[in-house]
Amino acid sequence: MTGLTYSIALSLVRGMHPSVAEELLNRIGSEKDFFTLPESELCRITGRKLQIFSDDYRKQILLTAEEEERFCISNRIRCLYHTDADYPQRLLQCEDAPLMLFGLGTMNLNARHVVSIVGTRNATTYGVNFINRLIEDLAAKLDDVAIVSGLAMGCDIAAHKGAMAQGLPTAGVVAHGLDTLYPADHRRYAADMIRKGGLLLTDYPHGTRPHRGNFLARNRIVAGISDAVIVVESGAPKGGALHTARLAMLYNRDVFALPGRSSDIYSAGCNMLIKNNVAHLIENADDLIAVMNWTTRPTEGTQQQLFTELSPQQQQIMDFLHHNGEAQINNLTAALGIPVGQLMAMLTEMEFNGLLLSLPGARFRPA
């Protein structure tokens, strides 16, 4: 068996998240050791007797992992393990991040600016027009932008189509294995997304069929993978878009909502998010850029400044790093009180501008 087999297998273990895996592997040694050591030895090392240590359970998991590895290799599917450099680093900040992601396509999930756009399946002309204007402006004003959504009908597919129209990569996070596609009517769009540098992404192995629980679970990826989540339209207070917004808030991501008239059914959820101070009101790309403190592309005829002017928060980051030498993201957000999503965006921007160096373990130091 290969190292990938053992990595896939560990990701299939019930309740396994990066923090759990790190603690377990610190005691046991490696993914291979977890699956090859006798049950009695695992119990002795950890001081616990768990069902996941059962020889029969681990043997069955390995068989499933071998089958999944063969499927991925034969279908050119990327296996993104949580310790891999191309695993989405923003998602690692979320306690319930999946250990393994499966991706079909080439999109960089660690782009400088990642925006998730979600909303009702019953998108109105008002919502779709806003999505198209927003993405067009983001493409014009920012470098290295990626758009994420859930490939569903309505707002989701409008976001994917809008991204492709502007030449931006877009990722569709699906609630099933990559041997199927739901909804089937979007197969053509999914193929276009992959061909144009986008991605289909899931944490479910092949053979997993879509059901309601999967859609709710996949929303954590849509929320956690991005710098900001934009809710365009939502009528149901328990709908998927508002569920994603609540997760984004828990992950310290910035949430935005498009306001609508009080009589508009599909603006009720957005208006509620704004009224309850869960979401920033957004009317255009400039609103997003201002809150996120993103640096826009110089307009034609404007000479690029030789020295980057720092915002007050960016200066705080530099002062903290100069004083401490280096720091992890968790230390920075605790010390400076900057939400993780906003902090990640600023760190990425500052690294691109040559101010910071990114080190293993989500650590940063001055360049």
Secondary structure, DSSP 8 states (H G I E B T S, - for coil): --HHHHHHHHHTSTT--HHHHHHHHHHH--HHHHHHS-HHHHHHHHT---GGG-HHHHHHHHHHHHHHHHHHHHTT-EEEETTSTTS-TTGGGSTT--SEEEEEE---TT-SEEEEEE--SS--HHHHHHHHHHHHHHHHH-SSEEEEE---TTHHHHHHHHHHHTT--EEEE-SS-TTS-SSGGGHHHHHHHHHTT-EEEESS-TT----HHHHHHHHHHHHHTSSEEEE-----TTSHHHHHHHHHHHTT-EEEE----TT-GGGHHHHHHHHTTSSEE-SSHHHHHHHHT------TT----SS----HHHHHHHHHHHHHS-EEHHHHHHHH---HHHHHHHHHHHHHTTSEEEETTTEEEE-
